[in-house]
Amino acid sequence: MMEHTRKAVEAILDADPSITKGQVKAALDVLAGRTASGLAVDAPTDRALTRRQAAEILGVTPHTVSDYARKGLIKAFRFGAQGRNASGYSAQSVRDLLERGKAVA
């Protein structure tokens, strides 16, 4: 993580009175890829895909991706205020679905 990013995140966390200094340090350590003991941790392997990206990977239409999410075949994420601004789909769940052979072009 770049130093200015770390400082910005730290300032945001410090501004929240419900977060203790210890929690701020722990959160910054995790973001930097360290555990409380100083050991390195793996970065998360899952990321969000757009509906179009998921459709291209699966070889289906974007509408079908939405159907798969409604049926629980892939995980969908909502971002922004009350989940209204954007959505994404779990790259790992898309890969899992592809490996299971449930997606049909």
C-alpha angles and dihedrals in degrees: 000000000000117000095241090051091051091050092049093050091046091052091050093049092045090054091060108085092200092065118081124219088250091055090049091052092046092050092049090048091053091048089050090051098254133119123221088267091055094251118139118253128204117257115247110275096205122083136171121263126198117245090253092051092049090048092052092050093048095040093235137109122275088247090058090052089057089049091051090052092049089051091050095245091124132020118251126201129202121208134191134030108353090343093287103115104067143344135211139184128231110258090207093053090048090052091046091051091049091051091050089054095232094128112085120189 
